[in-house]
């Protein structure tokens, strides 16, 4: 009897322990409600809830149905928490994932286990073999924020891009290319491009999805093919925060989000991932209307201790330009001839050089040919073979590279000016003074402080100019720039890019003046064209061919088509001063006859990173009037 009593006692203790480890579903749900877990910032981050624009409710930015275990889980955090507990306790299967709920929603399960004080596997998950293999392959040690700089030639990347890099604990030092990249992008397909792509991206025509890729693939895409410099910012997350972020990435497999190019984009969703790691940060709250990568980087940088010192990776083009500048003009010409296979690798032209110079010429020749191959992957196999031959010839010269490494820019993107700009100015025009106010949500123009931005790139979005007549107190719209892009890519011995500009919005024609007796209604316009640029990051000259269309009720047939050109110079003599001089003319060749001619000189002096003093002096001439226009005012960046 004593032996049986002992066994009964052991079994009783086991049953009691099991009951404590796994309370009933009703008890778990009651405890969760008592502790108000559905209102926890972490629970809301895991389900990607955000406040409704109207009303006091919330909704999730996720649009995938199976992600929610309650019928109304997309809008009801409490119902979703109850349903999630039920799915774990009942060992429910998620058909779309071909695994149990406990093995699908790892981060959710661990959140509930931790907050309800349960054993690790009290809600299931002990047999998640696919997750374990995936987790072991990643072996996460550190997370870094990656910022490929702006790429004006692509609508989806003209403001830059952000992604995360997960470094493995098994990775050796300086082998970050073997890490994994976490990318969020529109699920648009490889053939999506042009105006249709831009329109659908702006209006929510695509879903957004997270992807996990080998990091070297993203570096190849951004730094080698699109020729964008890349900044890497290590994030100071502890082991628990890193693990929670990685667990949530597993939950994101196949999950689709509402995607909007200006708001629910890559940067916004990466902030939402960081909120899973550190929910108290509430990083997404300030980005209800639009999220620009450069701004989100500065938001992270503003959190004390979260972001480490950045590391700069120059693009292939940046590297090649830097190396070519270290050659003489004759050596650059020879390197280009070697790349074109116009000079034999064992010919007298190369043999006449000393070994160090010959090695440098061969390196530039190979990198230049490789640059062209990356830009045009359909190049002939003969070009690939020639690149290998140049590399072989270089390997026979037993000397290290003589090129100095590409210097890191003085200003990193997180230290650049903010993108929302408000300007208050005094305007002189037709012998009268008026007050002007400009508001631009984004992003950067050629007279803004250039530190941390792409050289020669200008993107203005929704730039609104207002004027107040001092005599009448009348407030009028001066102009509205819907989108203005200028890309100045300098040409040299090796590179022959074509620059371009496009500008569209509302402006006044046929009179350039706002307060006069000429009928100068606001009308839509579209203007732009190709161009050429020469120079460097301190002095740049350019010329553009221009085409223009104006649709305006002040014009006799309602429209005017124009053609012309502009020429200008952009100078950055010091870090605090930007100068720009430009002149141009448009002759209207269809619709209402006329012309528009201008000459302007503008400057901005940077009082601080986010405050500048700007002035502009110009002469404008139309078929109806002409005169001087001058403005001076403060530019503040927020």
MIGUMI-538153 format. One line per field, with one value per residue (C-alpha): y, z, x; residue number from 0. Coordinates in steps of 0.02 Angstrom, whole numbers, plus 50000, padded with zeros to 5 digits. Each point is the difference from the previous one (the first is absolute). Example, Ala and Ser with C-alpha at 12.3 -4.5 7.8 and 13.67 -1.06 7.14 Angstrom:
# MIGUMI-538153
Y <- 49775 / 50172
Z <- 50390 / 49967
X <- 50615 / 50069
num <- 0 / 1
***
This chain:
# MIGUMI-538153
Y <- 50000 / 50118 / 49977 / 50033 / 50149 / 50072 / 49979 / 50077 / 50148 / 50023 / 49991 / 50126 / 50121 / 49978 / 50034 / 50155 / 50063 / 49970 / 50092 / 50148 / 49998 / 49994 / 50081 / 49983 / 50112 / 50098 / 50032 / 50060 / 50116 / 50070 / 50031 / 50086 / 50114 / 50036 / 50054 / 50094 / 49915 / 50050 / 50181 / 49956 / 50096 / 49837 / 49910 / 50145 / 50001 / 49812 / 50022 / 50165 / 50098 / 50187 / 50131 / 50032 / 50168 / 50034 / 49938 / 49917 / 49825 / 49912 / 49895 / 49893 / 50042 / 49813 / 49947 / 49811 / 49909 / 49850 / 50115 / 50035 / 49860 / 50094 / 50052 / 50181 / 49987 / 50133 / 50133 / 49921 / 49965 / 49918 / 49881 / 49953 / 49965 / 49886 / 49909 / 49981 / 49920 / 49883 / 49952 / 49959 / 49901 / 49903 / 49970 / 50075 / 49979 / 50149 / 49926 / 50137 / 49967 / 49810 / 50007 / 50029 / 50172 / 49976 / 49971 / 50141 / 50142 / 49976 / 50179 / 50007 / 49836 / 50055 / 50165 / 49910 / 49870 / 50136 / 50117 / 49859 / 49920 / 49832 / 49868 / 50023 / 49870 / 50010 / 50068 / 49879 / 50029 / 49864 / 49915 / 50148 / 49918 / 50116 / 50153 / 49927 / 49964 / 50174 / 50079 / 49901 / 50054 / 50183 / 49984 / 50185 / 50100 / 50182 / 50103 / 50147 / 50130 / 50016 / 50157 / 49999 / 50183 / 50085 / 49938 / 50135 / 49889 / 49881 / 50057 / 49870 / 50051 / 50186 / 50040 / 49859 / 49833 / 49914 / 49818 / 49898 / 49887 / 49854 / 49952 / 49820 / 49947 / 49884 / 50140 / 50044 / 50180 / 50110 / 49870 / 50089 / 49954 / 49825 / 50068 / 50007 / 50153 / 50035 / 50099 / 50070 / 50045 / 50005 / 49831 / 50076 / 49875 / 50024 / 50084 / 50138 / 50168 / 50173 / 50108 / 49852 / 49934 / 50172 / 50026 / 49830 / 50024 / 50168 / 49939 / 49832 / 49894 / 49880 / 49896 / 50013 / 49848 / 49963 / 49899 / 49920 / 49999 / 49968 / 50171 / 49991 / 49995 / 50167 / 50077 / 49943 / 50078 / 50166 / 50033 / 49908 / 50011 / 50156 / 50085 / 50060 / 50027 / 49897 / 50048 / 49870 / 50048 / 49868 / 49996 / 49974 / 49867 / 49874 / 49813 / 49992 / 50144 / 49927 / 49829 / 50074 / 50095 / 49842 / 49897 / 50129 / 49988 / 49816 / 50050 / 50121 / 49862 / 50022 / 50141 / 50145 / 50180 / 50152 / 50088 / 50185 / 50075 / 50158 / 49931 / 49811 / 49970 / 49915 / 50126 / 49999 / 49811 / 49985 / 50120 / 49882 / 49856 / 50099 / 50033 / 49811 / 49999 / 50153 / 50040 / 50145 / 50102 / 50025 / 50049 / 49995 / 50122 / 50155 / 49930 / 50000 / 50093 / 49962 / 49913 / 50048 / 49885 / 50143 / 50061 / 49827 / 49979 / 50162 / 49942 / 49846 / 50105 / 50111 / 49852 / 50006 / 49852 / 49908 / 50035 / 49971 / 50081 / 49977 / 49913 / 50063 / 49885 / 50097 / 49944 / 49931 / 50167 / 50101 / 49886 / 50006 / 50190 / 50017 / 49884 / 50079 / 50171 / 49933 / 49962 / 50127 / 50048 / 49890 / 49853 / 50017 / 50000 / 49845 / 49912 / 50032 / 49933 / 49843 / 49973 / 50019 / 49873 / 50132 / 49976 / 49830 / 49946 / 49958 / 50151 / 50139 / 50129 / 49902 / 49934 / 50179 / 50033 / 49958 / 49853 / 50106 / 50109 / 49849 / 49913 / 50156 / 50016 / 49816 / 50014 / 50149 / 49915 / 49842 / 50093 / 50111 / 49849 / 49913 / 50157 / 49994 / 49815 / 50028 / 50142 / 49890 / 49816 / 49951 / 50047 / 49878 / 49854 / 50071 / 50148 / 49881 / 49907 / 50162 / 50056 / 49837 / 50025 / 50175 / 49929 / 49864 / 50128 / 50102 / 49848 / 49977 / 50165 / 49960 / 50167 / 50049 / 50131 / 50175 / 50082 / 50086 / 49936 / 50098 / 50127 / 49994 / 50155 / 50131 / 49994 / 49838 / 49995 / 50000 / 50168 / 50082 / 50134 / 49951 / 49986 / 50103 / 50180 / 50159 / 50165 / 50178 / 50131 / 50177 / 50017 / 50152 / 50005 / 50137 / 50135 / 49920 / 49898 / 49851 / 49859 / 49822 / 49833 / 49833 / 49828 / 49845 / 49829 / 49923 / 49987 / 50093 / 50128 / 50052 / 50153 / 49905 / 49947 / 49857 / 49902 / 49824 / 50008 / 49935 / 50123 / 50085 / 49930 / 50108 / 49936 / 50120 / 49929 / 50102 / 50164 / 50133 / 50187 / 50127 / 50190 / 50137 / 50167 / 50132 / 50128 / 49893 / 49862 / 49876 / 49824 / 49913 / 49846 / 50046 / 49825 / 49817 / 49877 / 49826 / 49917 / 50070 / 49887 / 50058 / 49874 / 50073 / 49862 / 50072 / 49934 / 49963 / 49891 / 49838 / 50044 / 50077 / 50006 / 50102 / 50115 / 50039 / 50106 / 49991 / 50127 / 49999 / 50093 / 50166 / 50166 / 50168 / 50043 / 50103 / 50127 / 49950 / 50130 / 49961 / 50169 / 50101 / 50033 / 49862 / 49846 / 49872 / 49854 / 49845 / 49860 / 49829 / 49981 / 49863 / 50045 / 49909 / 49921 / 49919 / 50086 / 49987 / 50046 / 50019 / 50028 / 49931 / 50018 / 50177 / 50077 / 49932 / 50073 / 49936 / 50028 / 49935 / 49988 / 50040 / 49959 / 50080 / 49991 / 50121 / 49978 / 50164 / 50092 / 50163 / 49935 / 50038 / 49820 / 49935 / 49929 / 50037 / 49883 / 50060 / 49947 / 50073 / 49975 / 50051 / 50010 / 50020 / 49983 / 49925 / 50037 / 49946 / 50110 / 49956 / 49879 / 50142 / 50082 / 49942 / 50106 / 49977 / 50105 / 49955 / 50075 / 49930 / 50030 / 49916 / 50046 / 49950 / 49916 / 49940 / 50066 / 50179 / 50082 / 50075 / 49966 / 49988 / 50049 / 50008 / 50026 / 49965 / 49998 / 49914 / 49958 / 49919 / 50023 / 49863 / 50076 / 49824 / 49826 / 50041 / 50188 / 50097 / 50175 / 49998 / 50139 / 50005 / 50140 / 49978 / 50078 / 49929 / 50046 / 49946 / 50064 / 50107 / 50064 / 49993 / 50054 / 49959 / 49882 / 49979 / 49895 / 49981 / 49895 / 49863 / 49814 / 49889 / 49810 / 49885
Z <- 50000 / 50039 / 49824 / 49914 / 50110 / 49948 / 49815 / 50023 / 50087 / 49855 / 49872 / 50100 / 50003 / 49812 / 49966 / 50110 / 49911 / 49828 / 50050 / 50056 / 49838 / 49886 / 50075 / 49906 / 49852 / 50093 / 50144 / 49880 / 49909 / 50164 / 50061 / 49837 / 50014 / 50182 / 49954 / 49846 / 49888 / 49843 / 50036 / 50020 / 49878 / 49957 / 49957 / 49889 / 49919 / 49964 / 49912 / 49917 / 50070 / 49974 / 50047 / 49879 / 49912 / 50057 / 50165 / 50148 / 49931 / 49926 / 49847 / 49942 / 49844 / 49961 / 49864 / 50002 / 50070 / 50081 / 50104 / 50109 / 50103 / 50048 / 49869 / 50054 / 50053 / 49878 / 50102 / 50171 / 50096 / 50146 / 49889 / 49909 / 50163 / 50060 / 49833 / 50002 / 50172 / 49940 / 49846 / 50107 / 50132 / 49868 / 49892 / 49850 / 49828 / 49884 / 49830 / 49900 / 50093 / 50017 / 50184 / 50168 / 50068 / 50136 / 49867 / 49889 / 50125 / 50101 / 50065 / 50049 / 50095 / 50093 / 50045 / 50077 / 50088 / 50077 / 50052 / 50068 / 50097 / 49910 / 49962 / 49834 / 49905 / 50100 / 49845 / 49879 / 49884 / 50061 / 49829 / 49881 / 49898 / 49847 / 50111 / 50095 / 49837 / 49935 / 50163 / 50004 / 49822 / 50048 / 50167 / 50035 / 50097 / 49950 / 49896 / 49891 / 49909 / 49817 / 49898 / 49812 / 49949 / 49884 / 49821 / 49901 / 49844 / 50088 / 50065 / 50140 / 50062 / 49965 / 50187 / 50046 / 50079 / 50167 / 50047 / 50143 / 50003 / 50120 / 50042 / 50049 / 50157 / 49886 / 49885 / 49999 / 50015 / 49845 / 49910 / 50010 / 49820 / 50066 / 50115 / 49961 / 49949 / 50053 / 49863 / 49986 / 49826 / 49889 / 49927 / 49826 / 49891 / 49900 / 49853 / 50102 / 49950 / 49934 / 50040 / 50028 / 50136 / 50082 / 49997 / 50074 / 50132 / 50050 / 50006 / 50087 / 49844 / 50064 / 50157 / 50099 / 50060 / 50103 / 49921 / 50068 / 49880 / 50005 / 50034 / 49856 / 49879 / 50065 / 49996 / 49820 / 49958 / 50086 / 49996 / 49841 / 49884 / 50054 / 50053 / 50169 / 50151 / 50151 / 50184 / 50138 / 50177 / 50136 / 50121 / 50184 / 50038 / 50139 / 49971 / 50054 / 49886 / 49853 / 50026 / 50009 / 49838 / 49913 / 50068 / 49929 / 49830 / 50000 / 50031 / 49852 / 49873 / 49862 / 50091 / 49891 / 50054 / 49932 / 49901 / 49958 / 49927 / 50106 / 50165 / 50028 / 49916 / 50039 / 50132 / 50092 / 50010 / 50057 / 50142 / 50042 / 50010 / 50120 / 50106 / 50019 / 50068 / 50110 / 50007 / 50120 / 49859 / 49904 / 49845 / 49874 / 50090 / 49917 / 49823 / 49969 / 49835 / 49920 / 50046 / 49914 / 50027 / 50047 / 50132 / 50076 / 50017 / 50098 / 50107 / 50048 / 50025 / 50122 / 50118 / 50122 / 49981 / 49866 / 49848 / 49988 / 49890 / 49815 / 49873 / 49821 / 49849 / 49838 / 49842 / 49853 / 49909 / 50150 / 50018 / 49816 / 49990 / 50153 / 49928 / 49827 / 50077 / 50066 / 49822 / 49877 / 49849 / 49886 / 50119 / 50005 / 49810 / 49999 / 50129 / 49894 / 49845 / 50096 / 50056 / 49819 / 49945 / 49888 / 50084 / 50018 / 50178 / 49950 / 49886 / 50012 / 50073 / 50162 / 50000 / 49999 / 50171 / 50162 / 50092 / 50124 / 49864 / 49889 / 50144 / 50032 / 49817 / 49993 / 50159 / 49933 / 49831 / 50080 / 50119 / 49858 / 49891 / 50149 / 50032 / 49822 / 50013 / 50159 / 49917 / 49849 / 50052 / 49821 / 49942 / 49886 / 50079 / 49916 / 50119 / 50149 / 49933 / 49972 / 50178 / 50063 / 49890 / 50072 / 50175 / 49959 / 49932 / 50158 / 50110 / 49918 / 50073 / 50177 / 50075 / 50112 / 49937 / 50004 / 50017 / 50161 / 50068 / 49961 / 50141 / 50106 / 49971 / 50136 / 50035 / 50018 / 49955 / 50182 / 50023 / 49845 / 50004 / 50032 / 49848 / 50049 / 49955 / 50047 / 49929 / 50044 / 49877 / 49938 / 49814 / 49892 / 49835 / 49885 / 50123 / 50144 / 50152 / 50056 / 50123 / 49944 / 50086 / 49930 / 50070 / 49928 / 50080 / 49907 / 49961 / 49941 / 49868 / 49931 / 50115 / 50159 / 50109 / 49894 / 50144 / 50010 / 49834 / 49826 / 49904 / 49857 / 50044 / 50033 / 50046 / 50053 / 50041 / 50032 / 50015 / 50030 / 49984 / 50078 / 49985 / 50104 / 49918 / 50130 / 49933 / 49985 / 50124 / 49864 / 50013 / 49834 / 49940 / 49912 / 49933 / 50045 / 49949 / 50001 / 49956 / 49946 / 49965 / 49941 / 49977 / 49957 / 49958 / 49949 / 49844 / 49991 / 49907 / 50051 / 50037 / 49875 / 50093 / 49944 / 50133 / 50005 / 50084 / 50014 / 50082 / 50016 / 50099 / 49996 / 49946 / 49933 / 49815 / 49894 / 50133 / 50123 / 50127 / 50132 / 50049 / 49843 / 49880 / 49877 / 49994 / 50074 / 50057 / 50072 / 49874 / 49985 / 49921 / 49956 / 49956 / 49985 / 49888 / 49984 / 50038 / 50022 / 50151 / 50032 / 50158 / 50176 / 50170 / 50020 / 49829 / 49874 / 49834 / 49904 / 49848 / 49969 / 49852 / 50055 / 49944 / 50082 / 49999 / 50092 / 50019 / 50064 / 49980 / 49979 / 49834 / 49846 / 49940 / 50178 / 49975 / 49941 / 49945 / 50016 / 49964 / 50058 / 50104 / 50161 / 50058 / 50175 / 50126 / 50174 / 50125 / 50179 / 50049 / 50186 / 50106 / 50051 / 49831 / 49842 / 49842 / 49840 / 49841 / 49856 / 49842 / 49874 / 49875 / 49942 / 49834 / 49985 / 49832 / 50011 / 50086 / 50058 / 49928 / 50119 / 50096 / 50175 / 50035 / 50163 / 50086 / 50185 / 50131 / 50167 / 50156 / 50168 / 50153 / 50130 / 50173 / 50072 / 49938 / 50002 / 49971 / 49847 / 49929 / 49815 / 49872 / 49815 / 49873 / 49828 / 49842 / 49918 / 49832 / 49915 / 49849 / 50119 / 50130 / 50067 / 50154 / 50148 / 50138 / 50162 / 50154 / 50165 / 50148 / 50125 / 49962 / 50150 / 49989 / 50112
X <- 50000 / 50142 / 50074 / 49831 / 49969 / 50167 / 49960 / 49829 / 50082 / 50124 / 49859 / 49901 / 50146 / 50026 / 49817 / 50006 / 50157 / 49923 / 49843 / 50105 / 50102 / 49850 / 49843 / 49838 / 49959 / 49868 / 50120 / 50137 / 49883 / 49935 / 50177 / 50046 / 49849 / 50037 / 50177 / 49935 / 50128 / 49905 / 50048 / 50184 / 50113 / 50087 / 49837 / 49949 / 50171 / 49992 / 49831 / 50052 / 49853 / 49993 / 49869 / 49857 / 50006 / 49822 / 49931 / 50083 / 50024 / 50151 / 50035 / 50143 / 50101 / 50004 / 49877 / 50033 / 49847 / 50085 / 50110 / 49848 / 49926 / 49840 / 49871 / 50017 / 50182 / 50058 / 49908 / 49980 / 50163 / 49907 / 49903 / 50159 / 50090 / 49858 / 49999 / 50189 / 49996 / 49862 / 50102 / 50152 / 49905 / 49901 / 50154 / 49913 / 50082 / 50029 / 49960 / 50086 / 50163 / 49982 / 50047 / 49922 / 49957 / 50131 / 50133 / 49937 / 49985 / 50160 / 50015 / 49816 / 50015 / 50155 / 49919 / 49850 / 50106 / 50107 / 49859 / 49889 / 50143 / 49991 / 50131 / 50089 / 49898 / 49839 / 49914 / 50083 / 50147 / 50118 / 50005 / 50025 / 50139 / 49986 / 50014 / 50148 / 50094 / 49962 / 50054 / 50162 / 50039 / 49983 / 50089 / 49963 / 50128 / 49972 / 49879 / 50053 / 49897 / 50053 / 49970 / 50034 / 50000 / 49876 / 49982 / 49904 / 49988 / 49879 / 49829 / 50003 / 50174 / 50013 / 49996 / 50121 / 49960 / 50020 / 50019 / 50072 / 50152 / 50008 / 50179 / 50033 / 50091 / 50098 / 50056 / 50184 / 50053 / 49977 / 49895 / 49833 / 49962 / 49961 / 49864 / 49814 / 49898 / 49821 / 49914 / 49823 / 49938 / 49847 / 49954 / 49995 / 50091 / 50160 / 49912 / 49918 / 50071 / 49961 / 49849 / 49884 / 50115 / 50014 / 49811 / 49959 / 50135 / 49926 / 49820 / 50021 / 49989 / 50133 / 50018 / 50162 / 50096 / 50155 / 50139 / 50158 / 50148 / 50188 / 50072 / 50124 / 49852 / 49936 / 50175 / 50016 / 49832 / 50028 / 50188 / 50052 / 49849 / 49906 / 50163 / 49937 / 50111 / 49947 / 50007 / 49990 / 49947 / 50023 / 49853 / 50032 / 49869 / 50027 / 49983 / 49817 / 49951 / 50096 / 49921 / 49825 / 50026 / 50063 / 49854 / 49881 / 50085 / 49954 / 49819 / 50009 / 50035 / 49870 / 49909 / 49942 / 49976 / 49911 / 50137 / 50005 / 50158 / 49993 / 49937 / 49992 / 50166 / 50166 / 50051 / 49835 / 49993 / 50181 / 49957 / 49857 / 50125 / 50108 / 49845 / 49986 / 50177 / 49971 / 49813 / 50023 / 50079 / 49835 / 50099 / 49857 / 49885 / 50073 / 49984 / 49813 / 50008 / 50167 / 50163 / 50162 / 50151 / 50116 / 49877 / 49974 / 50188 / 50009 / 49853 / 50101 / 50156 / 49903 / 49974 / 50147 / 50116 / 49899 / 50108 / 50187 / 50132 / 49957 / 50110 / 50010 / 50004 / 50033 / 49913 / 50096 / 49981 / 50059 / 50152 / 50041 / 49986 / 50112 / 50133 / 49993 / 50031 / 50165 / 50059 / 50068 / 49894 / 50109 / 49983 / 49810 / 49996 / 50110 / 49890 / 49846 / 50089 / 50053 / 49821 / 49939 / 50132 / 50079 / 50169 / 50083 / 50035 / 50180 / 50018 / 50130 / 49880 / 49981 / 50179 / 50066 / 49923 / 50088 / 49920 / 49902 / 49922 / 49967 / 49910 / 49895 / 49950 / 49952 / 49896 / 49903 / 49979 / 49931 / 49883 / 49939 / 49960 / 49920 / 49896 / 49936 / 49962 / 49899 / 49905 / 49963 / 49992 / 49959 / 50176 / 50089 / 50095 / 50156 / 49992 / 49994 / 50151 / 50095 / 49964 / 50074 / 50153 / 50029 / 49986 / 50125 / 50123 / 49982 / 50031 / 50171 / 50059 / 50055 / 49951 / 49855 / 49879 / 50071 / 49830 / 49952 / 49833 / 49844 / 49977 / 49845 / 49892 / 50013 / 49812 / 49905 / 49813 / 49946 / 50088 / 49922 / 49866 / 49819 / 49889 / 49846 / 50044 / 49907 / 50060 / 49947 / 50060 / 49981 / 49964 / 50037 / 49905 / 49934 / 50054 / 49903 / 50045 / 49898 / 50020 / 50029 / 49982 / 50058 / 49963 / 50084 / 49971 / 50146 / 50142 / 50155 / 50051 / 50167 / 50012 / 49961 / 50147 / 50073 / 50078 / 49929 / 49905 / 50041 / 50109 / 49910 / 49828 / 49848 / 49826 / 49863 / 49829 / 49842 / 50098 / 49866 / 50034 / 49880 / 50001 / 49919 / 49966 / 50050 / 49876 / 49845 / 50046 / 49954 / 50070 / 50034 / 50088 / 50161 / 50034 / 49988 / 50134 / 49925 / 50164 / 50167 / 50149 / 50171 / 50140 / 50170 / 50124 / 50169 / 50088 / 50186 / 50125 / 49916 / 49819 / 49879 / 49834 / 49850 / 49926 / 49815 / 49869 / 49811 / 49886 / 49811 / 49869 / 49906 / 50073 / 49945 / 50009 / 50008 / 50052 / 50135 / 49942 / 49870 / 49928 / 49967 / 49858 / 50046 / 49890 / 50119 / 49896 / 50078 / 50015 / 50078 / 50172 / 50123 / 50178 / 50165 / 50128 / 50171 / 50164 / 50187 / 50107 / 50185 / 50101 / 50009 / 49918 / 50070 / 49965 / 49876 / 49944 / 49849 / 49891 / 49823 / 49885 / 49823 / 49825 / 49849 / 49811 / 49886 / 49812 / 49928 / 49835 / 50097 / 50069 / 49896 / 49979 / 50023 / 50174 / 50176 / 50138 / 50178 / 50178 / 50164 / 50156 / 50085 / 50180 / 50067 / 50139 / 49990 / 50139 / 50038 / 50150 / 49985 / 49900 / 49885 / 49968 / 49910 / 49991 / 49898 / 49991 / 49884 / 49928 / 49879 / 49861 / 49841 / 49919 / 49818 / 49978 / 49818 / 49845 / 50017 / 50155 / 50126 / 50157 / 50073 / 50180 / 50093 / 50167 / 50023 / 50135 / 49964 / 50098 / 49973 / 50107 / 49979 / 49983 / 49988 / 49953 / 49814 / 49999 / 50055 / 49995 / 49951 / 49988 / 49961 / 50015 / 49928 / 49933 / 49846 / 49926 / 49838 / 49906 / 49894 / 50120 / 50176 / 50091 / 50110 / 49953 / 50098 / 49969 / 50090 / 49947 / 50033 / 49989 / 49961 / 50006 / 49897
num <- 0 / 1 / 2 / 3 / 4 / 5 / 6 / 7 / 8 / 9 / 10 / 11 / 12 / 13 / 14 / 15 / 16 / 17 / 18 / 19 / 20 / 21 / 22 / 23 / 24 / 25 / 26 / 27 / 28 / 29 / 30 / 31 / 32 / 33 / 34 / 35 / 36 / 37 / 38 / 39 / 40 / 41 / 42 / 43 / 44 / 45 / 46 / 47 / 48 / 49 / 50 / 51 / 52 / 53 / 54 / 55 / 56 / 57 / 58 / 59 / 60 / 61 / 62 / 63 / 64 / 65 / 66 / 67 / 68 / 69 / 70 / 71 / 72 / 73 / 74 / 75 / 76 / 77 / 78 / 79 / 80 / 81 / 82 / 83 / 84 / 85 / 86 / 87 / 88 / 89 / 90 / 91 / 92 / 93 / 94 / 95 / 96 / 97 / 98 / 99 / 100 / 101 / 102 / 103 / 104 / 105 / 106 / 107 / 108 / 109 / 110 / 111 / 112 / 113 / 114 / 115 / 116 / 117 / 118 / 119 / 120 / 121 / 122 / 123 / 124 / 125 / 126 / 127 / 128 / 129 / 130 / 131 / 132 / 133 / 134 / 135 / 136 / 137 / 138 / 139 / 140 / 141 / 142 / 143 / 144 / 145 / 146 / 147 / 148 / 149 / 150 / 151 / 152 / 153 / 154 / 155 / 156 / 157 / 158 / 159 / 160 / 161 / 162 / 163 / 164 / 165 / 166 / 167 / 168 / 169 / 170 / 171 / 172 / 173 / 174 / 175 / 176 / 177 / 178 / 179 / 180 / 181 / 182 / 183 / 184 / 185 / 186 / 187 / 188 / 189 / 190 / 191 / 192 / 193 / 194 / 195 / 196 / 197 / 198 / 199 / 200 / 201 / 202 / 203 / 204 / 205 / 206 / 207 / 208 / 209 / 210 / 211 / 212 / 213 / 214 / 215 / 216 / 217 / 218 / 219 / 220 / 221 / 222 / 223 / 224 / 225 / 226 / 227 / 228 / 229 / 230 / 231 / 232 / 233 / 234 / 235 / 236 / 237 / 238 / 239 / 240 / 241 / 242 / 243 / 244 / 245 / 246 / 247 / 248 / 249 / 250 / 251 / 252 / 253 / 254 / 255 / 256 / 257 / 258 / 259 / 260 / 261 / 262 / 263 / 264 / 265 / 266 / 267 / 268 / 269 / 270 / 271 / 272 / 273 / 274 / 275 / 276 / 277 / 278 / 279 / 280 / 281 / 282 / 283 / 284 / 285 / 286 / 287 / 288 / 289 / 290 / 291 / 292 / 293 / 294 / 295 / 296 / 297 / 298 / 299 / 300 / 301 / 302 / 303 / 304 / 305 / 306 / 307 / 308 / 309 / 310 / 311 / 312 / 313 / 314 / 315 / 316 / 317 / 318 / 319 / 320 / 321 / 322 / 323 / 324 / 325 / 326 / 327 / 328 / 329 / 330 / 331 / 332 / 333 / 334 / 335 / 336 / 337 / 338 / 339 / 340 / 341 / 342 / 343 / 344 / 345 / 346 / 347 / 348 / 349 / 350 / 351 / 352 / 353 / 354 / 355 / 356 / 357 / 358 / 359 / 360 / 361 / 362 / 363 / 364 / 365 / 366 / 367 / 368 / 369 / 370 / 371 / 372 / 373 / 374 / 375 / 376 / 377 / 378 / 379 / 380 / 381 / 382 / 383 / 384 / 385 / 386 / 387 / 388 / 389 / 390 / 391 / 392 / 393 / 394 / 395 / 396 / 397 / 398 / 399 / 400 / 401 / 402 / 403 / 404 / 405 / 406 / 407 / 408 / 409 / 410 / 411 / 412 / 413 / 414 / 415 / 416 / 417 / 418 / 419 / 420 / 421 / 422 / 423 / 424 / 425 / 426 / 427 / 428 / 429 / 430 / 431 / 432 / 433 / 434 / 435 / 436 / 437 / 438 / 439 / 440 / 441 / 442 / 443 / 444 / 445 / 446 / 447 / 448 / 449 / 450 / 451 / 452 / 453 / 454 / 455 / 456 / 457 / 458 / 459 / 460 / 461 / 462 / 463 / 464 / 465 / 466 / 467 / 468 / 469 / 470 / 471 / 472 / 473 / 474 / 475 / 476 / 477 / 478 / 479 / 480 / 481 / 482 / 483 / 484 / 485 / 486 / 487 / 488 / 489 / 490 / 491 / 492 / 493 / 494 / 495 / 496 / 497 / 498 / 499 / 500 / 501 / 502 / 503 / 504 / 505 / 506 / 507 / 508 / 509 / 510 / 511 / 512 / 513 / 514 / 515 / 516 / 517 / 518 / 519 / 520 / 521 / 522 / 523 / 524 / 525 / 526 / 527 / 528 / 529 / 530 / 531 / 532 / 533 / 534 / 535 / 536 / 537 / 538 / 539 / 540 / 541 / 542 / 543 / 544 / 545 / 546 / 547 / 548 / 549 / 550 / 551 / 552 / 553 / 554 / 555 / 556 / 557 / 558 / 559 / 560 / 561 / 562 / 563 / 564 / 565 / 566 / 567 / 568 / 569 / 570 / 571 / 572 / 573 / 574 / 575 / 576 / 577 / 578 / 579 / 580 / 581 / 582 / 583 / 584 / 585 / 586 / 587 / 588 / 589 / 590 / 591 / 592 / 593 / 594 / 595 / 596 / 597 / 598 / 599 / 600 / 601 / 602 / 603 / 604 / 605 / 606 / 607 / 608 / 609 / 610 / 611 / 612 / 613 / 614 / 615 / 616 / 617 / 618 / 619 / 620 / 621 / 622 / 623 / 624 / 625 / 626 / 627 / 628 / 629 / 630 / 631 / 632 / 633 / 634 / 635 / 636 / 637
***
